[in-house]
Amino acid sequence: MAVFLFVHILFFLCSAIEGYKVKHLRPSDSKEASKFKVFESKSHLIFTAETHNFPTGVAPFSGATTGTGGRIRDVHAVGRGGHCIAGTAGYCVGNLLMSDYELPWEDPSLDYPGNFASPLEVLIEASNGASDYGNKFGEPVISGFARSFGLLEPSGDRREWIKPIMFSGGIGSLDENMVKKLRPEKGMQVVKLGGPVYRIGVGGGSASSIEVQGDNKSELDFGAVQRGDAEMEQKLNRVIRACLERGSGNPICSIHDQGAGGNGNVLKELVEPSGAVIFTRKFQLGDPTIGTLELWGAEYQESDAMLCCDDDVALLKQIGDRERCPINFVGTVLDNGKVVLSEEEEMDVTQYLNGSYEQKNIRHPVDLELELVLGKMPQKVFHLDRKPAIVKSLSLPADLTVKLALGHVLRLPSVASKRYLTNKVDRCVTGLIAQQQCVGPLHTPLADVAVTALTHFSSEGIAMAVGEQPIKGLVDAPVGARMAVAESITNLVFARISDIQDVKCSGNWMWAAKLPGEGAALYDACTAMCKAMSELGIAVDGGKDSLSMAARVNGDIVKAPGALVISTYAPCPNIKQVVTPDLKGPSRGLTGILLLVDLSGGKNRLGGTALAQCFRQLGDDVPDLDQPCLLKQAFIATQKLIRASKVMAGHDISDGGLITCLLEMAFAGISGIKISIDHKEGKALDILFAEELGWILEVDSKDIDFTNTTFKAYDVPVYVIGESTTFGIQSLVTVSVNGTLALNSDLLSLYHMWEETSYRLELRQANPDCVRREFESLGNRKAPAYRLTFDPQKSHGPAKPLSSSPRVAVIREEGSNGDREMAASLFSVGFEVWDVTMQDLLNKQVTSDDFQGIIFPGGFSYADVLGSAKGWAASLLFHPSLRNQFQAFLNRTNTFSLGVCNGCQLMSLLGWIGLKSQEESAASKELLVPDVVLEHNLSERFECRFSTVRIERSPSVMLQGMEGCILGVWIAHGEGRFTFRNENVLASLDQKCCLAIKYVDDDGKPTQTYPLNPNGSPCGIAGICSEDGRHLAMMPHPERCTQLWQWPWMPASWYNKYTVSPWLRVFENAFNWCVMNTS
């Protein structure tokens, strides 16, 4: 049974769960400019995951970008096409060996190979690559993990991630009528979508599968690495989405993403079992010197293959032209069960359809019976020998105190802050994110679970969590597998889900399985995983493997720790019911009661823990999932409490043990804690640092009886172990164990320990001055002082009746990625919203004369390769017809415009904000130097944060009645710093009250201090309006904050008071102004 499940999970890439009937906002006709309408349909939930380890080890940035891109294509190629929502990311590397930051468990005397990037470079550049790709594509990364490890085992063998792990997971949805791919039928067209053929990724699959990395020639390794193009991937994805949004008219009969093996693999699998003829001369080549072998085998990226009927060829071409995505019709489906690759110049498909080509004795480079290649593969038999692990008891220094131990453990990368990963990745794009990594008033990266909505108009969604415990697996492989499963469940418990029996998992295995003893260890781990899942009542139906996790260093083989990454996901009936780790009692003026849900069975095992690693040891007695049924009961009981809204905060015990769990909750809530543990026997170090299963809950004192009764009903042990006390960064942390004081410290000094490793990594990937400023300012931080000057609960409707809804266009350029959340925000207040591409305007399908409002959304137009929005601006300024058209729109007094992020950058280059008068712009035949230009952030990198802004007094029609409000808002940009043609421009704009929105500090005062001002704009400027108030350009994203579940944090006083987001007023104001200013 175990072997069958093992093969099953390694073969299938995508997992799916039955979802919900929800309302979708979609264009009424996706092949052309059209208005958005609401459609109701059932959306199923999907998850897929893969790793890109070998390419990331050789070329970290490119390897990670293409790993992310490949996994995105797994999502949108499910069934007859899927919808991408969000991603996850994980990294496992060797010892970091930072020259200016000694970590005592790392051994600097060990050698590293020259044909692999160093672990430090991999961690920084791979995360840069994955982040950059997702940022440009428009997929938020909302969960993940990071781990660094390298030591000598008691046997003398070296274990280290020389060959790293780059893990990428994807959450998506699947329309209920698009689940099953249609069978290939004779005469169907074989279509390639996406980027042209390049000589890259040649032999990638074989290079990454070598038994020991390093045994290949380095030039072959580098040539096997693909290169990523996020903009092309996005155009490809938009074509697929446009097809899907045609409903029953979807022209995609079957779709398959191109990955390992290139065209030679994807096209064979697509047309199985029918067969097809493929013509080499019908492919678009990026390099005219490409040969047939390279065309057939290169693993170039951003490419899918699909089947369509002849009747849909014209439709597909029209969609491809609109989205500027290459579409090549490269072949035709046959019925002879063969795949034939033809190099003929005269491409006569008739001879293949009638079979007469076989009589012409033409030799083809590929002429294969598909059944022999794909259908009759012989079953492989493995002969595996077990190799017993050599273990040694843990021996810690006799004088080791809890405070000294924390000085090590809180700096271990698997435990320490992951701010260096979360600051640079977009976590809000799509506007569908209900829970991402960061929580609490300081946006601390600690969330256990990720949650997304299915649409902007539903409260149903998907909850997802990750579990991985490879270090414990070095001591006992089955234990490592069980604990990975358990950790994924203890993370998932904090989002309300439909039922634990609805949980599904993707299992990704990274192992040196071809080496002695490792294959058997993998088999045993898989057997243990299957048994644990069976007892928990959850299922695994997806996953992937990487079974060559070893590298050669100076002739020696260095094996990576065997790793299993479990990604659990489940239906979430209410995305608003999520519990985060940040303590909330003190900020609400309450004393929170802290409860330990203790599943340890009284044990305090330290084998494979963070504490053991910090002293270069593994130990011999490992925490384990001893009672799966108890974990299941505890999960059910906690879910009942969450449904009843009885839990204020919660966090699971994992790397770093119980003490780390408690401190992380205190960090996130900037709250003091007073802990007294007296229900367990043992030493304080053992009790506090053992990574036994369980979690901490913070509840209101009035709910303690209900909570205890609930756990008692499920026979789950729970203990009151303390309370959350005061609010503030200088609060006190005290921990007593069995009547003895084990820790007495201020919160800030511990917080600094936990942040320091992240700080050191940040110094290597951003402007060091900005990084230091953020780290050093931690002691001065407090909760932002939000303020409302109006009641968002009171509807703000128009003052006169409507004859028809005002019409607005959300205009997108290639690379735009914030258009759908913008459309949803506009639609929700009553606008007739149109989806308009720049190609629609160039084709004269619509003009700006058709609209009262024009919206330029966020994104990376033309990937910002020439600078932010410069390509987009050029397409408007250098096209006479479009330039005159948009100038006429600007001159109409009943029009308005909004530019957000990339749209803000565009509006500044167009001169729609600044001092230049409309008459001067209209009369000038010369392009004027813009008054305002957005430049690179002072931090020198992309920033994603939930910043605080103040709405200033201004003529902006969209901000009327909001003056004086201080609100949190998402920002996500790399070039957001306002600069001015000269000082007079800035002074004049200030005098005319055009500096409409400003970044403020925790006291609500405008600031240029990083990170409260994320880009360094002078005077804290975040948004500027035109002198007449009709045009507003802003870098923050109000469209991603128009529903309160999109906010990652709110003041305690808002929770039961407001159900409507203040940012919705921006769009209500625009609507009302349009109604009052109809022509």
Backbone hydrogen bonds, N-H to C=O, Kabsch-Sander energy under -0.5 kcal/mol:
donor,donor_aa,acceptor,acceptor_aa,energy
5,L,1,M,-2.2
6,F,2,A,-2.2
7,V,3,V,-2.4
8,H,4,F,-2.3
9,I,5,L,-2.6
10,L,6,F,-1.5
11,F,7,V,-1.2
12,F,8,H,-1.5
15,S,47,F,-3.1
17,I,45,L,-2.7
20,Y,43,S,-1.6
22,V,20,Y,-0.7
22,V,41,S,-2.8
24,H,39,F,-3.8
26,R,24,H,-0.7
26,R,37,K,-2.7
28,S,35,K,-2.4
32,E,29,D,-1.4
34,S,835,D,-1.1
36,F,833,V,-3.3
37,K,26,R,-2.8
39,F,24,H,-3.0
39,F,37,K,-0.5
41,S,22,V,-2.3
41,S,39,F,-0.5
43,S,20,Y,-3.3
44,H,42,K,-0.5
44,H,174,L,-3.3
45,L,17,I,-2.7
46,I,172,G,-2.3
47,F,15,S,-2.3
48,T,170,G,-2.1
49,A,13,L,-0.9
50,E,168,S,-2.6
52,H,166,M,-2.2
56,T,52,H,-1.2
57,G,53,N,-2.0
58,V,54,F,-1.7
59,A,55,P,-3.0
63,G,59,A,-3.3
64,A,60,P,-2.0
65,T,61,F,-2.2
66,T,62,S,-2.4
67,G,63,G,-1.5
68,T,64,A,-2.2
69,G,65,T,-2.5
70,G,66,T,-2.6
71,R,67,G,-1.8
72,I,68,T,-2.2
73,R,69,G,-2.0
74,D,70,G,-1.3
75,V,71,R,-1.4
76,H,72,I,-2.2
77,A,73,R,-1.2
78,V,75,V,-1.3
80,R,178,M,-2.7
81,G,78,V,-2.9
82,G,76,H,-1.0
83,H,173,S,-3.1
85,I,171,I,-2.3
86,A,171,I,-1.7
87,G,140,P,-3.3
88,T,169,G,-2.5
89,A,143,S,-2.0
90,G,167,F,-2.1
91,Y,145,F,-1.6
92,C,165,I,-1.8
93,V,147,R,-2.6
94,G,161,W,-1.0
101,Y,98,M,-1.6
106,E,103,L,-2.4
110,L,107,D,-1.2
116,F,113,P,-0.7
117,A,57,G,-3.1
122,V,118,S,-2.6
123,L,119,P,-2.5
124,I,120,L,-1.9
125,E,121,E,-2.9
126,A,121,E,-0.5
126,A,122,V,-2.4
127,S,122,V,-0.6
127,S,123,L,-0.9
128,N,124,I,-1.9
129,G,125,E,-2.5
130,A,126,A,-2.7
131,S,127,S,-2.1
132,D,128,N,-2.9
133,Y,129,G,-2.3
134,G,130,A,-2.2
135,N,131,S,-2.9
136,K,132,D,-2.2
137,F,133,Y,-2.7
138,G,134,G,-2.7
139,E,134,G,-2.2
141,V,426,D,-1.8
142,I,87,G,-2.7
142,I,140,P,-0.6
143,S,87,G,-0.5
145,F,89,A,-1.3
147,R,91,Y,-2.3
149,F,93,V,-2.2
151,L,159,R,-2.0
153,E,151,L,-0.5
153,E,157,D,-3.3
156,G,153,E,-2.5
159,R,151,L,-2.6
160,E,158,R,-0.5
160,E,559,K,-1.7
161,W,149,F,-1.2
162,I,160,E,-2.0
165,I,92,C,-2.3
166,M,164,P,-0.5
167,F,90,G,-3.0
167,F,165,I,-0.5
168,S,50,E,-2.8
169,G,88,T,-1.8
170,G,48,T,-3.3
171,I,86,A,-3.2
172,G,46,I,-2.4
173,S,83,H,-2.0
174,L,44,H,-1.9
176,E,42,K,-2.2
178,M,175,D,-2.3
179,V,176,E,-0.6
182,L,253,C,-3.1
187,G,333,V,-2.6
188,M,185,E,-2.3
189,Q,308,C,-3.1
190,V,331,G,-2.7
191,V,189,Q,-0.6
191,V,306,M,-3.1
192,K,328,N,-3.2
193,L,191,V,-0.5
193,L,304,D,-2.5
194,G,326,P,-2.1
195,G,302,E,-2.6
197,V,284,Q,-2.4
200,I,198,Y,-1.8
201,G,223,G,-0.8
201,G,225,V,-1.0
202,V,223,G,-1.5
203,G,201,G,-0.6
204,G,201,G,-1.3
207,A,203,G,-2.5
208,S,204,G,-2.1
209,S,205,G,-0.5
209,S,206,S,-0.7
210,I,207,A,-0.9
213,Q,550,A,-2.8
215,D,212,V,-1.6
220,L,217,K,-0.6
221,D,217,K,-2.1
222,F,218,S,-2.5
223,G,219,E,-2.0
224,A,220,L,-1.2
225,V,222,F,-1.3
233,E,229,D,-2.1
234,Q,230,A,-2.2
235,K,231,E,-2.1
236,L,232,M,-2.6
237,N,233,E,-2.5
238,R,234,Q,-2.4
239,V,235,K,-1.8
240,I,236,L,-1.8
241,R,237,N,-2.7
242,A,238,R,-2.6
243,C,239,V,-2.1
244,L,240,I,-2.5
245,E,241,R,-2.6
246,R,243,C,-1.4
247,G,244,L,-2.0
249,G,246,R,-2.2
250,N,247,G,-1.9
253,C,251,P,-0.7
253,C,307,L,-3.0
254,S,307,L,-0.9
255,I,79,G,-0.7
256,H,305,A,-2.8
258,Q,303,S,-2.2
259,G,257,D,-0.5
262,G,259,G,-2.1
263,N,295,L,-0.5
263,N,298,A,-0.5
264,G,261,G,-0.8
264,G,296,W,-3.1
265,N,262,G,-1.5
266,V,262,G,-2.4
267,L,263,N,-1.9
268,K,263,N,-0.5
269,E,265,N,-2.3
270,L,266,V,-2.0
271,V,267,L,-1.6
272,E,268,K,-0.8
274,S,271,V,-0.8
275,G,271,V,-2.2
276,A,338,K,-2.0
277,V,332,T,-2.2
278,I,340,V,-3.3
279,F,330,V,-3.0
280,T,278,I,-0.6
280,T,342,S,-2.8
282,K,279,F,-1.5
283,F,280,T,-1.3
285,L,283,F,-0.6
286,G,197,V,-2.7
287,D,197,V,-0.8
290,I,287,D,-1.9
295,L,291,G,-2.6
296,W,292,T,-2.3
297,G,293,L,-1.8
298,A,294,E,-2.9
299,E,201,G,-1.3
300,Y,298,A,-0.6
304,D,193,L,-2.2
305,A,256,H,-3.0
306,M,191,V,-2.4
307,L,254,S,-2.4
308,C,189,Q,-1.7
312,D,309,C,-1.7
313,V,310,D,-1.6
316,L,312,D,-2.4
317,K,313,V,-2.3
318,Q,314,A,-2.1
319,I,315,L,-2.4
320,G,316,L,-2.8
321,D,317,K,-2.5
322,R,318,Q,-2.2
323,E,319,I,-2.2
324,R,320,G,-0.6
324,R,321,D,-0.6
325,C,320,G,-2.5
328,N,192,K,-2.8
330,V,190,V,-1.5
330,V,328,N,-1.0
331,G,190,V,-1.4
332,T,277,V,-1.8
333,V,188,M,-2.7
334,L,275,G,-2.2
337,G,274,S,-3.3
338,K,274,S,-0.5
339,V,368,L,-2.1
340,V,276,A,-2.6
340,V,338,K,-0.5
341,L,366,V,-2.5
342,S,278,I,-3.5
342,S,340,V,-0.6
347,M,345,E,-0.9
348,D,346,E,-1.5
349,V,347,M,-0.9
351,Q,348,D,-0.5
352,Y,349,V,-0.9
353,L,349,V,-2.1
354,N,350,T,-2.3
357,Y,351,Q,-2.1
358,E,355,G,-1.2
359,Q,356,S,-1.4
360,K,357,Y,-1.6
361,N,358,E,-0.6
362,I,357,Y,-0.6
364,H,362,I,-0.5
366,V,341,L,-0.8
368,L,339,V,-2.2
370,L,337,G,-2.6
370,L,368,L,-0.7
371,E,337,G,-0.5
372,L,369,E,-0.7
373,V,369,E,-1.5
374,L,370,L,-3.5
375,G,370,L,-0.9
375,G,371,E,-0.6
376,K,371,E,-2.5
384,L,382,F,-0.7
391,V,389,A,-0.7
400,L,397,P,-1.5
405,A,401,T,-2.5
406,L,402,V,-2.3
407,G,403,K,-1.6
408,H,404,L,-0.8
408,H,405,A,-0.9
409,V,405,A,-2.9
410,L,406,L,-2.4
411,R,408,H,-1.4
412,L,408,H,-0.6
412,L,409,V,-1.2
415,V,412,L,-2.1
416,A,412,L,-3.3
417,S,754,W,-2.4
421,L,418,K,-2.0
422,T,418,K,-1.8
423,N,419,R,-2.4
425,V,422,T,-1.0
431,G,428,C,-2.0
434,A,432,L,-0.7
434,A,451,V,-2.0
435,Q,451,V,-2.1
439,V,444,T,-2.4
440,G,1048,P,-0.5
442,L,668,A,-0.5
443,H,440,G,-1.6
444,T,439,V,-2.9
446,L,437,Q,-1.4
446,L,444,T,-1.5
447,A,437,Q,-3.0
450,A,464,M,-3.0
451,V,435,Q,-1.8
452,T,462,I,-2.3
453,A,432,L,-3.1
454,L,460,E,-1.9
457,F,23,K,-0.6
458,S,455,T,-0.9
461,G,572,C,-2.6
462,I,452,T,-2.5
463,A,570,A,-2.4
464,M,450,A,-2.8
465,A,568,T,-2.5
467,G,566,I,-2.3
473,G,469,Q,-1.1
474,L,470,P,-0.7
474,L,471,I,-0.8
475,V,471,I,-0.6
475,V,472,K,-0.8
476,D,472,K,-1.9
480,G,476,D,-2.1
481,A,477,A,-1.8
482,R,478,P,-2.5
483,M,479,V,-2.9
484,A,480,G,-1.5
485,V,481,A,-1.9
486,A,482,R,-2.7
487,E,483,M,-2.7
488,S,484,A,-1.9
489,I,485,V,-1.6
490,T,486,A,-2.7
491,N,487,E,-1.6
492,L,488,S,-1.9
493,V,489,I,-1.6
494,F,491,N,-1.2
495,A,492,L,-1.9
496,R,577,Q,-2.3
498,S,571,P,-1.9
502,D,499,D,-1.9
503,V,500,I,-1.4
504,K,569,Y,-2.4
505,C,539,A,-1.8
506,S,567,S,-2.0
507,G,542,G,-2.5
508,N,506,S,-0.6
508,N,565,V,-2.4
509,W,507,G,-0.5
509,W,544,K,-2.2
510,M,563,A,-3.1
511,W,546,S,-2.2
513,A,511,W,-1.2
514,K,547,L,-0.7
515,L,512,A,-1.7
518,E,515,L,-1.6
519,G,515,L,-0.9
521,A,517,G,-1.6
522,L,518,E,-2.4
523,Y,519,G,-2.2
524,D,520,A,-2.6
525,A,521,A,-2.3
526,C,522,L,-2.5
527,T,523,Y,-2.4
528,A,524,D,-2.2
529,M,525,A,-2.4
530,C,526,C,-2.6
531,K,527,T,-2.1
532,A,528,A,-2.4
533,M,529,M,-2.6
534,S,530,C,-2.2
535,E,531,K,-2.1
536,L,532,A,-1.8
537,G,533,M,-1.5
538,I,533,M,-2.0
539,A,503,V,-1.7
541,D,505,C,-1.9
542,G,505,C,-0.7
543,G,12,F,-1.6
544,K,507,G,-1.0
546,S,509,W,-2.3
549,M,511,W,-1.6
550,A,548,S,-2.0
551,A,558,V,-2.2
552,R,213,Q,-2.6
553,V,551,A,-0.5
553,V,556,D,-3.3
556,D,553,V,-2.2
558,V,551,A,-3.3
558,V,556,D,-0.5
559,K,158,R,-1.1
559,K,557,I,-0.6
560,A,549,M,-2.5
563,A,510,M,-3.2
565,V,508,N,-2.7
566,I,467,G,-3.0
566,I,564,L,-0.6
567,S,506,S,-2.5
567,S,565,V,-0.6
568,T,465,A,-2.5
568,T,566,I,-0.6
569,Y,504,K,-2.4
570,A,463,A,-2.2
572,C,461,G,-2.6
575,I,459,S,-2.7
577,Q,574,N,-1.8
578,V,576,K,-1.3
579,V,494,F,-3.3
583,L,665,M,-1.8
588,R,584,K,-1.3
588,R,585,G,-1.1
589,G,586,P,-1.4
590,L,585,G,-3.1
592,G,590,L,-0.7
592,G,724,S,-0.6
593,I,699,V,-3.0
594,L,722,G,-2.6
595,L,593,I,-0.6
595,L,697,L,-3.1
596,L,719,Y,-3.1
597,V,595,L,-0.6
597,V,695,W,-3.2
598,D,596,L,-1.1
598,D,717,P,-1.3
599,L,597,V,-0.7
599,L,693,L,-1.7
603,K,600,S,-1.1
607,G,621,D,-2.9
608,G,618,L,-3.3
609,T,606,L,-1.5
613,Q,609,T,-2.1
614,C,610,A,-2.2
615,F,611,L,-0.6
615,F,612,A,-1.3
616,R,613,Q,-2.1
617,Q,612,A,-2.2
622,V,620,D,-0.6
626,D,624,D,-1.5
630,L,627,Q,-0.7
631,L,627,Q,-1.8
632,K,628,P,-2.2
633,Q,629,C,-2.2
634,A,630,L,-2.6
635,F,631,L,-2.2
636,I,632,K,-2.3
637,A,633,Q,-2.5
638,T,634,A,-2.3
639,Q,635,F,-2.4
640,K,636,I,-1.8
641,L,637,A,-1.7
642,I,638,T,-2.2
643,R,639,Q,-2.5
644,A,640,K,-1.5
645,S,642,I,-1.5
646,K,641,L,-2.5
648,M,646,K,-0.5
648,M,698,E,-2.7
649,A,698,E,-1.3
650,G,580,T,-1.5
651,H,696,I,-1.9
653,I,694,G,-2.6
654,S,652,D,-0.6
657,G,654,S,-2.7
658,L,690,A,-0.9
659,I,688,L,-2.6
660,T,656,G,-0.8
661,C,657,G,-2.0
662,L,658,L,-2.3
663,L,659,I,-2.4
664,E,660,T,-2.7
665,M,661,C,-1.7
666,A,662,L,-1.8
667,F,663,L,-3.1
668,A,664,E,-2.4
669,G,665,M,-1.7
670,I,666,A,-0.6
670,I,667,F,-1.1
671,S,666,A,-1.8
672,G,726,T,-2.8
673,I,732,L,-1.2
674,K,723,E,-2.5
675,I,734,T,-3.0
676,S,721,I,-3.2
677,I,736,S,-2.8
678,D,676,S,-0.6
687,I,683,K,-2.6
688,L,684,A,-2.7
689,F,685,L,-2.2
690,A,686,D,-1.4
691,E,605,R,-0.7
695,W,597,V,-1.4
696,I,651,H,-3.0
697,L,595,L,-2.5
698,E,649,A,-2.9
699,V,593,I,-2.5
699,V,697,L,-0.5
703,D,700,D,-2.0
704,I,701,S,-1.2
707,T,703,D,-2.3
708,N,704,I,-2.7
709,T,705,D,-2.5
710,T,706,F,-2.1
711,F,707,T,-2.2
712,K,708,N,-2.4
713,A,709,T,-1.9
714,Y,710,T,-0.8
714,Y,711,F,-0.7
715,D,712,K,-1.4
716,V,711,F,-2.4
719,Y,596,L,-1.8
721,I,594,L,-2.6
721,I,719,Y,-0.6
722,G,594,L,-1.0
723,E,674,K,-2.0
724,S,592,G,-2.3
725,T,672,G,-2.6
728,G,670,I,-3.6
731,S,728,G,-1.7
733,V,745,S,-3.4
734,T,673,I,-2.1
734,T,732,L,-0.5
735,V,743,L,-2.5
736,S,675,I,-2.2
737,V,740,T,-2.8
738,N,677,I,-3.6
740,T,737,V,-1.6
742,A,735,V,-3.1
743,L,735,V,-1.8
745,S,733,V,-2.6
747,L,731,S,-3.0
748,L,729,I,-0.8
750,L,746,D,-1.0
751,Y,747,L,-2.5
752,H,748,L,-2.6
753,M,749,S,-1.5
754,W,750,L,-2.2
755,E,751,Y,-1.9
756,E,752,H,-1.4
757,T,753,M,-0.6
759,Y,755,E,-2.4
760,R,756,E,-2.5
761,L,757,T,-1.9
762,E,758,S,-2.7
763,L,759,Y,-1.9
764,R,761,L,-1.1
765,Q,762,E,-2.0
766,A,762,E,-1.0
767,N,939,S,-2.6
770,C,767,N,-0.6
771,V,767,N,-2.2
772,R,768,P,-2.7
773,R,769,D,-2.0
774,E,770,C,-2.1
775,F,771,V,-2.2
776,E,772,R,-3.1
777,S,773,R,-1.5
778,L,775,F,-1.0
779,G,776,E,-0.6
780,N,777,S,-2.0
781,R,777,S,-0.5
781,R,778,L,-1.3
785,A,1002,D,-0.8
786,Y,784,P,-1.4
787,R,966,I,-2.4
794,K,791,D,-1.4
795,S,793,Q,-0.5
808,V,832,E,-2.6
809,A,853,G,-2.4
810,V,834,W,-2.7
811,I,809,A,-0.9
811,I,855,I,-2.4
812,R,810,V,-0.5
812,R,836,V,-2.6
816,S,813,E,-2.6
817,N,858,G,-2.2
818,G,858,G,-2.0
822,M,818,G,-1.1
823,A,819,D,-2.5
824,A,820,R,-2.4
825,S,821,E,-1.9
826,L,822,M,-2.2
827,F,823,A,-2.8
828,S,824,A,-2.1
829,V,825,S,-0.6
829,V,826,L,-0.9
830,G,827,F,-1.4
831,F,826,L,-1.7
832,E,806,P,-2.9
833,V,831,F,-0.8
834,W,808,V,-2.4
835,D,34,S,-2.9
836,V,810,V,-2.0
836,V,834,W,-0.7
838,M,812,R,-1.7
841,L,837,T,-1.5
842,L,838,M,-2.5
843,N,839,Q,-2.4
844,K,841,L,-1.1
845,Q,840,D,-2.4
846,V,840,D,-0.7
850,D,847,T,-1.8
851,F,848,S,-1.6
852,Q,807,R,-2.6
853,G,807,R,-1.3
854,I,896,F,-1.8
855,I,809,A,-3.1
856,F,898,L,-2.8
860,F,815,G,-2.7
862,Y,814,E,-2.3
863,A,860,F,-2.6
864,D,861,S,-2.1
865,V,862,Y,-1.9
867,G,864,D,-1.1
870,K,867,G,-1.5
871,G,867,G,-0.5
873,A,869,A,-2.8
874,A,870,K,-2.2
875,S,871,G,-1.7
876,L,872,W,-0.9
876,L,873,A,-0.8
877,L,873,A,-3.0
878,F,874,A,-2.5
883,R,879,H,-3.1
884,N,880,P,-2.4
885,Q,881,S,-2.3
886,F,882,L,-2.7
887,Q,883,R,-1.9
888,A,884,N,-2.2
889,F,885,Q,-1.7
890,L,886,F,-2.2
891,N,887,Q,-1.8
892,R,888,A,-1.2
892,R,889,F,-0.5
895,T,892,R,-1.1
896,F,852,Q,-1.9
897,S,1030,R,-2.0
898,L,854,I,-1.8
899,G,1032,L,-2.4
900,V,856,F,-2.3
901,C,1034,M,-2.3
903,G,900,V,-2.5
905,Q,901,C,-2.3
906,L,902,N,-1.9
907,M,903,G,-2.4
908,S,904,C,-1.9
909,L,905,Q,-1.5
910,L,906,L,-2.1
911,G,907,M,-0.9
912,W,907,M,-2.2
913,I,907,M,-0.7
921,S,917,S,-2.1
922,A,918,Q,-2.6
923,A,919,E,-2.7
924,S,920,E,-1.6
928,L,926,E,-0.5
933,V,979,T,-2.0
935,E,933,V,-0.5
935,E,977,R,-3.0
937,N,974,G,-2.5
938,L,1015,N,-1.5
940,E,937,N,-1.8
943,E,973,H,-2.9
944,C,423,N,-2.4
945,R,971,I,-1.6
947,S,945,R,-0.9
947,S,969,V,-1.5
949,V,967,L,-2.9
950,R,998,K,-2.8
951,I,965,C,-2.5
952,E,950,R,-0.6
952,E,996,A,-2.9
957,V,1029,G,-2.7
959,L,956,S,-0.9
960,Q,957,V,-0.6
962,M,959,L,-1.9
964,G,951,I,-3.4
965,C,962,M,-2.2
966,I,787,R,-2.4
967,L,949,V,-2.4
967,L,965,C,-0.5
969,V,947,S,-2.6
970,W,1037,H,-0.5
971,I,945,R,-2.5
973,H,943,E,-1.9
977,R,935,E,-2.2
978,F,976,G,-0.7
979,T,933,V,-2.2
981,R,931,D,-2.3
985,V,982,N,-0.6
986,L,982,N,-1.2
987,A,983,E,-2.5
988,S,984,N,-2.7
989,L,985,V,-2.6
990,D,986,L,-2.2
991,Q,987,A,-2.4
992,K,988,S,-2.2
993,C,990,D,-1.5
994,C,989,L,-2.9
995,L,989,L,-0.5
996,A,994,C,-1.7
997,I,1023,G,-1.6
998,K,950,R,-2.1
999,Y,1020,G,-3.9
1000,V,948,T,-2.4
1001,D,1005,K,-2.5
1004,G,1001,D,-1.9
1007,T,999,Y,-1.9
1013,N,1009,T,-2.6
1020,G,1017,S,-1.6
1021,I,1018,P,-1.9
1022,A,997,I,-3.3
1023,G,997,I,-1.7
1024,I,1033,A,-2.8
1025,C,994,C,-2.3
1026,S,1031,H,-2.4
1029,G,1026,S,-1.2
1032,L,897,S,-2.0
1033,A,1024,I,-2.8
1034,M,899,G,-2.7
1035,M,1022,A,-2.5
1037,H,970,W,-3.0
1040,R,1037,H,-1.2
1041,C,1038,P,-2.0
1046,Q,1043,Q,-2.2
1047,W,1044,L,-1.4
1054,W,1051,P,-1.8
1055,Y,1051,P,-0.6
1055,Y,1052,A,-0.9
1057,K,1054,W,-1.0
1058,Y,1054,W,-2.3
1061,S,1042,T,-0.6
1064,L,1061,S,-1.5
1065,R,1062,P,-1.5
1066,V,1063,W,-1.0
1067,F,1063,W,-0.6
1067,F,1064,L,-0.6
1068,E,1064,L,-2.1
1069,N,1065,R,-2.9
1070,A,1066,V,-1.5
1071,F,1067,F,-2.2
1072,N,1068,E,-2.8
1073,W,1069,N,-2.4
1074,C,1070,A,-2.1
1075,V,1071,F,-2.2
1076,M,1072,N,-2.1
1077,N,1073,W,-0.9
1077,N,1074,C,-0.6
1078,T,1075,V,-0.8
